[in-house]
Amino acid sequence: DNGIFPQSTVYSSPITDNGPIGSWTAGTSLPAARNGHAVAVSSGRVYLSGGVGIGLETTVWRADLAGGTVGAWTAETAMPAGRFRHASAASRDRLYLLGGFDGSVARSEVYVATVSADGTLGVWSAMSSMATARFMGGLAFDGTRFYAAGGFDGTLGMSVGESTALTGVLYLSEAATDSAFSAIASSASWQYGTTFMFSTLAPNTTYYLRARARGLTGRESPAMTMPPLATLPARPSSTTPSVSMVEAGSFTVVYLDGNNAAGTEYKVEISTSSDFYGAILSDGFTTDLSTSLTASTANEEYFIRVKSRGAGGRESPYRVLGSTRTLAAVPAGAGFSGVQPTGFTLFWTANANAGDTLYEAQVSSEANFASIAATSSTLETSALFSGLISASTFYARVRAFNGGGIASPFSAAISTETGLDIFDP
């Protein structure tokens, strides 16, 4: 900064053959102002990391150096954590960050990222920390060893220095969907450590794996191949609507593959209990993305879930798809009992409807029910009608409603005659 504000200006100066430096000239400005940042050069590129801008920054920028000019700045893989007044150094293929201040305390961590042939940075990895946390210190690197001198530990200035040799091997792990590795699905990039977690892989897919090592001189080992491994199947995804073709005794469940590979199997289960405790109905596994199921009860709420099964019989967790209610069935077996001069009882059977089904019975003196003489709504399977005209023909029919208020068709109409009055007119 200029003593007050962070700056974005960039200057460069040539070093003449006999040692002195030349005139300073302005280069491409930083994308944003910084102070307390660190700078290092690797293979003709300059890398600027961290510092303070709007706040404590994790940003890393890269610019090409050519003929004394500084090219455009490009954002690179961000630092693992915000730092300022830290130190930075670089080799031909690695960038290092040491120490710094995190806004609260001095830090001792050391991080490294690989520098690829095009200058892009790989994933940051932690190396052995410095013996003493420090910032605002000096750092030198001779290609094989780091030298840290002085600095501030957050309380006192430091006179102690420390050094460490650069050791270790970098590893590259790769996953592909074919044994020839013609299409790399995921790569770890070069990094320290013999463990890598592959991400963004497709579920229920077989991957071929290999790894190789690279030493400090840049020489690489032959690739070591590992046995192929299949990822677990993912839960199927839901779609809207998830149920179609609802009838009194069946319905169809629809779902999405959840990005599983072709050949993945799916199993739909339904139950009248939301926790699927007790009887569960299912038609087994299928590769289809829809399943038609036979429901045992009309006008019943069924809860639905689906899971997938992949290679080796491994199954995903369930995806709950909500619930649906089957339609009410047409009441059956209608008949009359207790016929009197002014009324009768109409009865019927539930025909597999649930016990809480609502029924509507209608009585008319006309076979086409153009006018309704009496109506009865009931949860029972019979209805008593009274106050009708004696010695007359009456027609009766009944229908059922499911819990959603959807009515079934009426049953076939039946008829009877009321008796004669027992009193003289």
C-alpha positions as CSV (number, residue, x, y, z in Angstrom):
1,D,0.0,0.0,0.0
2,N,1.0,3.7,0.0
3,G,0.7,4.0,3.7
4,I,-3.0,4.6,3.6
5,F,-4.7,2.4,0.9
6,P,-4.0,-0.9,-0.8
7,Q,-2.7,-0.5,-4.4
8,S,-3.2,-2.3,-7.7
9,T,-0.2,-0.9,-9.6
10,V,2.5,-3.2,-10.9
11,Y,6.0,-2.2,-11.9
12,S,9.0,-4.0,-13.3
13,S,12.6,-3.2,-13.8
14,P,15.3,-5.0,-15.9
15,I,18.6,-6.2,-14.3
16,T,21.5,-5.2,-16.4
17,D,24.5,-7.5,-17.2
18,N,26.8,-5.9,-14.6
19,G,24.2,-6.0,-11.8
20,P,22.4,-2.6,-11.5
21,I,18.7,-2.4,-12.2
22,G,17.2,-0.3,-14.9
23,S,14.2,2.1,-15.0
24,W,10.9,1.0,-13.5
25,T,8.0,0.8,-15.9
26,A,4.3,0.2,-15.2
27,G,2.8,-3.2,-16.1
28,T,-0.8,-4.6,-16.2
29,S,-2.6,-3.5,-13.0
30,L,-3.9,-6.1,-10.6
31,P,-7.7,-6.9,-10.9
32,A,-8.1,-5.3,-7.4
33,A,-6.0,-3.5,-4.9
34,R,-3.9,-5.5,-2.4
35,N,-1.5,-5.1,0.4
36,G,0.4,-7.6,2.5
37,H,0.3,-10.1,-0.3
38,A,3.1,-12.5,-1.5
39,V,4.6,-12.9,-4.9
40,A,6.7,-15.7,-6.5
41,V,7.8,-16.6,-10.1
42,S,7.6,-20.0,-11.7
43,S,8.5,-20.9,-15.3
44,G,8.0,-17.4,-16.8
45,R,4.9,-16.6,-14.8
46,V,4.3,-14.5,-11.7
47,Y,1.9,-15.6,-8.9
48,L,0.3,-13.2,-6.4
49,S,-1.4,-14.7,-3.4
50,G,-3.6,-13.5,-0.5
51,G,-3.2,-10.1,1.2
52,V,-5.8,-7.6,2.2
53,G,-8.3,-6.2,-0.3
54,I,-11.9,-5.7,0.8
55,G,-11.0,-8.1,3.5
56,L,-8.6,-10.9,4.2
57,E,-8.2,-12.6,0.8
58,T,-7.7,-16.1,-0.4
59,T,-7.3,-15.1,-4.1
60,V,-4.4,-16.2,-6.2
61,W,-3.7,-14.4,-9.5
62,R,-1.3,-15.4,-12.3
63,A,0.2,-13.4,-15.1
64,D,2.6,-14.3,-17.9
65,L,6.0,-12.6,-18.1
66,A,7.4,-11.9,-21.5
67,G,10.1,-9.4,-22.6
68,G,9.8,-7.5,-19.4
69,T,6.1,-7.0,-19.7
70,V,3.4,-8.4,-17.3
71,G,0.4,-10.0,-19.1
72,A,-3.2,-10.1,-18.1
73,W,-4.0,-11.4,-14.6
74,T,-6.0,-14.7,-14.3
75,A,-7.6,-16.1,-11.2
76,E,-6.1,-19.4,-10.0
77,T,-7.0,-22.0,-7.4
78,A,-7.7,-20.0,-4.2
79,M,-5.6,-20.5,-1.1
80,P,-7.0,-22.9,1.6
81,A,-7.4,-20.0,4.0
82,G,-7.0,-16.2,4.0
83,R,-3.5,-14.9,4.8
84,F,-1.6,-11.7,4.6
85,R,2.1,-10.8,5.2
86,H,2.9,-14.4,4.4
87,A,5.8,-15.7,2.3
88,S,5.8,-17.4,-1.1
89,A,8.3,-19.3,-3.2
90,A,8.2,-21.4,-6.4
91,S,10.0,-24.1,-8.2
92,R,9.6,-25.1,-11.8
93,D,6.4,-27.0,-11.1
94,R,5.3,-26.0,-7.6
95,L,4.1,-22.9,-5.7
96,Y,4.6,-22.7,-1.9
97,L,2.9,-20.5,0.7
98,L,4.4,-20.2,4.2
99,G,3.1,-18.7,7.5
100,G,1.3,-15.4,7.5
101,F,-1.4,-13.8,9.6
102,D,-5.0,-15.0,9.5
103,G,-6.5,-11.9,11.1
104,S,-6.2,-13.2,14.6
105,V,-2.9,-15.1,15.1
106,A,0.3,-15.9,13.3
107,R,0.3,-19.1,11.3
108,S,2.9,-21.8,10.8
109,E,1.3,-23.8,8.0
110,V,3.0,-24.5,4.7
111,Y,0.9,-25.2,1.6
112,V,2.0,-26.4,-1.9
113,A,0.2,-26.5,-5.2
114,T,1.4,-28.0,-8.4
115,V,2.1,-25.7,-11.4
116,S,1.0,-27.4,-14.7
117,A,2.7,-26.8,-18.1
118,D,0.1,-24.1,-18.9
119,G,0.6,-22.3,-15.6
120,T,-2.6,-23.4,-13.9
121,L,-2.5,-24.4,-10.3
122,G,-3.6,-27.8,-8.9
123,V,-5.2,-28.5,-5.5
124,W,-3.5,-27.0,-2.5
125,S,-2.0,-29.6,0.0
126,A,-0.6,-29.1,3.5
127,M,3.1,-29.8,4.1
128,S,5.1,-30.0,7.3
129,S,4.5,-26.8,9.2
130,M,7.2,-24.4,10.3
131,A,8.5,-24.9,13.9
132,T,7.4,-21.3,14.8
133,A,4.4,-19.4,13.6
134,R,5.5,-16.1,12.0
135,F,4.6,-13.4,9.5
136,M,6.4,-10.4,8.0
137,G,9.5,-12.6,7.9
138,G,12.0,-13.2,5.1
139,L,12.1,-16.3,3.0
140,A,14.7,-17.8,0.6
141,F,14.5,-20.9,-1.5
142,D,17.5,-22.4,-3.4
143,G,15.5,-25.1,-5.2
144,T,16.1,-27.8,-2.6
145,R,15.8,-26.0,0.8
146,F,13.7,-23.2,2.4
147,Y,15.2,-20.6,4.7
148,A,12.9,-18.6,6.9
149,A,14.4,-15.7,8.9
150,G,13.0,-13.2,11.4
151,G,9.4,-12.0,11.4
152,F,6.8,-11.4,14.0
153,D,4.9,-14.0,16.0
154,G,2.0,-11.7,17.0
155,T,3.6,-10.5,20.2
156,L,7.4,-10.0,19.6
157,G,9.8,-9.6,16.8
158,M,11.7,-12.7,16.0
159,S,15.5,-13.2,15.6
160,V,15.3,-17.0,15.1
161,G,15.5,-18.6,11.7
162,E,14.7,-22.1,10.5
163,S,15.2,-24.1,7.4
164,T,13.9,-27.3,5.9
165,A,14.8,-29.5,2.9
166,L,12.3,-29.9,0.1
167,T,11.4,-33.6,0.0
168,G,8.5,-35.8,-1.0
169,V,6.9,-37.3,-4.1
170,L,3.8,-36.1,-5.9
171,Y,1.1,-38.5,-7.0
172,L,-1.4,-38.4,-9.8
173,S,-4.6,-40.5,-9.5
174,E,-7.0,-41.0,-12.4
175,A,-10.4,-42.7,-12.9
176,A,-11.8,-43.6,-16.3
177,T,-14.8,-45.5,-17.6
178,D,-12.7,-47.7,-19.8
179,S,-9.6,-49.8,-19.2
180,A,-7.6,-48.0,-21.9
181,F,-8.2,-44.7,-20.0
182,S,-9.2,-43.0,-23.2
183,A,-11.7,-40.9,-21.4
184,I,-10.6,-39.6,-17.9
185,A,-13.6,-39.1,-15.8
186,S,-11.8,-37.6,-12.8
187,S,-8.2,-36.7,-11.9
188,A,-6.5,-35.8,-8.7
189,S,-3.9,-33.6,-10.3
190,W,-0.4,-33.9,-8.9
191,Q,-0.4,-33.7,-5.1
192,Y,1.2,-35.0,-2.0
193,G,-0.2,-38.0,-0.1
194,T,-1.3,-41.4,-1.2
195,T,-5.0,-40.9,-0.7
196,F,-7.4,-39.1,-3.0
197,M,-11.2,-38.8,-2.9
198,F,-12.6,-38.8,-6.4
199,S,-15.7,-36.7,-6.8
200,T,-18.3,-35.9,-9.5
201,L,-18.4,-39.6,-10.5
202,A,-21.6,-41.1,-12.0
203,P,-23.6,-43.5,-9.7
204,N,-23.7,-47.2,-10.4
205,T,-20.9,-46.9,-12.9
206,T,-17.7,-49.0,-13.1
207,Y,-14.4,-47.0,-13.0
208,Y,-10.9,-48.1,-13.8
209,L,-8.2,-46.6,-11.5
210,R,-4.5,-45.9,-11.9
211,A,-1.9,-43.8,-10.1
212,R,1.7,-42.7,-10.9
213,A,4.4,-40.8,-9.0
214,R,6.7,-37.9,-9.9
215,G,9.9,-37.0,-8.1
216,L,11.6,-33.7,-7.5
217,T,13.4,-34.0,-10.9
218,G,10.1,-34.3,-12.7
219,R,10.6,-37.9,-13.7
220,E,7.5,-40.0,-13.5
221,S,7.0,-43.6,-12.6
222,P,5.0,-46.1,-14.7
223,A,1.3,-46.1,-13.9
224,M,0.0,-48.6,-11.3
225,T,-3.4,-49.9,-12.2
226,M,-5.9,-51.0,-9.6
227,P,-9.0,-53.3,-9.8
228,P,-12.0,-51.6,-11.3
229,L,-14.6,-50.4,-8.8
230,A,-18.3,-49.6,-9.2
231,T,-19.8,-46.6,-7.5
232,L,-22.9,-47.1,-5.4
233,P,-26.3,-46.5,-6.9
234,A,-28.0,-43.2,-6.2
235,R,-31.5,-42.8,-4.9
236,P,-34.0,-42.4,-7.7
237,S,-35.2,-38.8,-8.1
238,S,-38.8,-37.7,-7.8
239,T,-40.9,-36.1,-10.5
240,T,-44.2,-34.3,-10.5
241,P,-46.7,-35.9,-10.6
242,S,-45.2,-39.1,-9.2
243,V,-48.5,-41.0,-9.5
244,S,-50.7,-41.5,-12.6
245,M,-53.6,-43.7,-13.8
246,V,-55.1,-44.0,-10.3
247,E,-58.0,-46.5,-10.2
248,A,-59.9,-48.1,-7.3
249,G,-57.5,-51.1,-7.3
250,S,-54.3,-49.9,-8.9
251,F,-52.1,-46.9,-9.8
252,T,-48.8,-46.2,-11.6
253,V,-45.7,-44.7,-9.8
254,V,-43.3,-42.6,-11.9
255,Y,-39.8,-41.6,-10.9
256,L,-36.4,-40.5,-12.4
257,D,-33.2,-42.4,-12.6
258,G,-31.2,-40.1,-10.3
259,N,-28.3,-40.1,-12.9
260,N,-27.8,-43.8,-12.4
261,A,-26.3,-45.7,-15.3
262,A,-28.4,-47.7,-17.8
263,G,-29.3,-51.1,-16.4
264,T,-29.9,-49.9,-12.9
265,E,-32.9,-51.6,-11.2
266,Y,-35.7,-49.9,-9.2
267,K,-38.1,-51.2,-6.7
268,V,-41.3,-49.4,-5.6
269,E,-43.0,-50.2,-2.4
270,I,-46.4,-49.1,-1.0
271,S,-47.9,-49.3,2.4
272,T,-51.0,-48.0,4.2
273,S,-48.6,-46.9,7.0
274,S,-46.4,-43.8,6.6
275,D,-43.5,-45.5,8.4
276,F,-44.0,-48.6,6.2
277,Y,-44.4,-50.8,9.3
278,G,-46.4,-53.9,8.6
279,A,-47.6,-55.1,5.2
280,I,-45.7,-53.7,2.2
281,L,-46.8,-54.3,-1.3
282,S,-44.3,-54.4,-4.2
283,D,-43.9,-56.0,-7.6
284,G,-40.1,-56.3,-7.2
285,F,-37.2,-54.8,-9.1
286,T,-37.5,-53.5,-12.7
287,T,-35.3,-51.4,-15.0
288,D,-38.3,-49.3,-16.0
289,L,-38.9,-45.8,-14.7
290,S,-42.5,-46.5,-13.9
291,T,-44.2,-49.3,-12.0
292,S,-47.9,-50.2,-11.9
293,L,-49.1,-51.7,-8.6
294,T,-52.2,-53.5,-7.6
295,A,-53.8,-52.0,-4.4
296,S,-55.8,-54.3,-2.2
297,T,-58.2,-51.6,-0.9
298,A,-60.2,-49.0,-2.7
299,N,-60.4,-45.5,-1.2
300,E,-57.2,-46.1,0.8
301,E,-54.3,-43.8,1.3
302,Y,-51.0,-45.5,0.2
303,F,-47.6,-44.2,1.0
304,I,-44.9,-44.7,-1.7
305,R,-41.2,-45.1,-1.7
306,V,-38.6,-46.3,-4.3
307,K,-35.0,-47.4,-4.2
308,S,-32.4,-48.5,-6.7
309,R,-30.1,-51.5,-7.0
310,G,-26.8,-51.5,-8.8
311,A,-23.8,-53.7,-9.5
312,G,-23.3,-56.5,-7.0
313,G,-26.8,-56.1,-5.6
314,R,-26.0,-53.0,-3.6
315,E,-29.0,-50.9,-2.9
316,S,-29.6,-47.2,-2.4
317,P,-31.5,-45.6,0.4
318,Y,-35.2,-45.1,-0.2
319,R,-36.7,-42.0,-1.9
320,V,-40.1,-41.2,-0.4
321,L,-42.6,-40.1,-3.1
322,G,-45.4,-39.0,-0.9
323,S,-48.8,-40.7,-1.0
324,T,-51.9,-41.2,-3.1
325,R,-55.5,-42.4,-2.4
326,T,-57.1,-44.9,-4.6
327,L,-60.5,-44.2,-6.1
328,A,-63.6,-45.6,-4.5
329,A,-65.1,-48.8,-6.0
330,V,-68.7,-48.9,-7.2
331,P,-70.8,-50.4,-4.4
332,A,-72.0,-53.9,-5.2
333,G,-74.9,-56.2,-4.2
334,A,-77.6,-53.6,-3.7
335,G,-80.9,-54.8,-2.5
336,F,-84.0,-53.9,-0.5
337,S,-85.2,-55.0,2.9
338,G,-88.1,-54.0,5.2
339,V,-90.3,-52.6,2.4
340,Q,-93.2,-50.7,3.9
341,P,-96.0,-48.6,2.4
342,T,-94.0,-45.4,2.9
343,G,-90.4,-46.6,2.8
344,F,-87.7,-49.3,2.8
345,T,-84.1,-50.0,3.6
346,L,-81.5,-50.0,0.8
347,F,-78.4,-52.1,1.4
348,W,-75.2,-52.9,-0.5
349,T,-71.7,-54.3,0.0
350,A,-68.5,-52.2,0.3
351,N,-66.8,-54.0,-2.6
352,A,-63.3,-53.6,-1.1
353,N,-63.8,-49.9,-0.1
354,A,-62.1,-48.8,3.1
355,G,-64.1,-48.6,6.3
356,D,-64.3,-44.8,6.3
357,T,-65.8,-44.6,2.8
358,L,-68.7,-42.2,2.3
359,Y,-71.7,-43.5,0.3
360,E,-74.5,-41.6,-1.3
361,A,-77.8,-43.4,-2.0
362,Q,-80.5,-41.9,-4.2
363,V,-84.2,-42.8,-4.7
364,S,-86.4,-41.7,-7.6
365,S,-89.8,-42.5,-9.0
366,E,-88.3,-42.3,-12.5
367,A,-86.0,-44.9,-14.0
368,N,-83.7,-42.2,-15.4
369,F,-83.5,-40.4,-12.1
370,A,-84.6,-37.2,-13.7
371,S,-85.9,-36.1,-10.3
372,I,-84.7,-37.3,-7.0
373,A,-87.3,-38.3,-4.3
374,A,-84.8,-38.8,-1.5
375,T,-81.0,-38.9,-0.8
376,S,-79.0,-40.4,2.0
377,S,-75.2,-39.9,2.7
378,T,-73.8,-42.4,5.2
379,L,-70.6,-44.2,6.3
380,E,-72.7,-47.4,6.6
381,T,-73.6,-49.9,3.9
382,S,-77.3,-49.3,4.2
383,A,-79.8,-46.4,4.2
384,L,-83.3,-46.1,5.5
385,F,-85.8,-44.2,3.4
386,S,-89.2,-43.1,4.7
387,G,-92.0,-40.7,3.9
388,L,-92.4,-42.1,0.4
389,I,-95.7,-42.4,-1.5
390,S,-97.4,-45.8,-0.9
391,A,-98.2,-48.2,-3.7
392,S,-95.6,-46.7,-6.0
393,T,-92.6,-48.0,-7.9
394,F,-89.2,-46.5,-6.7
395,Y,-85.8,-46.9,-8.2
396,A,-82.6,-46.8,-6.1
397,R,-78.9,-46.5,-6.8
398,V,-75.7,-45.8,-4.7
399,R,-72.2,-44.5,-5.3
400,A,-69.0,-44.1,-3.1
401,F,-66.6,-41.2,-2.6
402,N,-62.9,-41.5,-1.8
403,G,-61.1,-39.4,0.7
404,G,-60.4,-36.8,-2.0
405,G,-64.1,-36.3,-2.7
406,I,-64.0,-38.1,-6.1
407,A,-67.1,-40.1,-6.7
408,S,-67.4,-43.6,-8.2
409,P,-70.0,-44.3,-10.9
410,F,-73.4,-45.2,-9.5
411,S,-74.3,-48.8,-9.0
412,A,-76.9,-50.3,-11.4
413,A,-80.4,-49.1,-10.5
414,I,-82.8,-51.5,-8.8
415,S,-86.5,-51.1,-8.1
416,T,-89.2,-52.0,-5.7
417,E,-92.8,-51.1,-4.9
418,T,-94.0,-49.6,-1.7
419,G,-97.0,-51.4,0.0
420,L,-100.6,-50.3,0.2
421,D,-101.8,-48.1,3.0
422,I,-103.3,-50.1,5.9
423,F,-105.8,-47.3,6.7
424,D,-108.9,-46.4,4.8
425,P,-108.5,-43.2,2.8
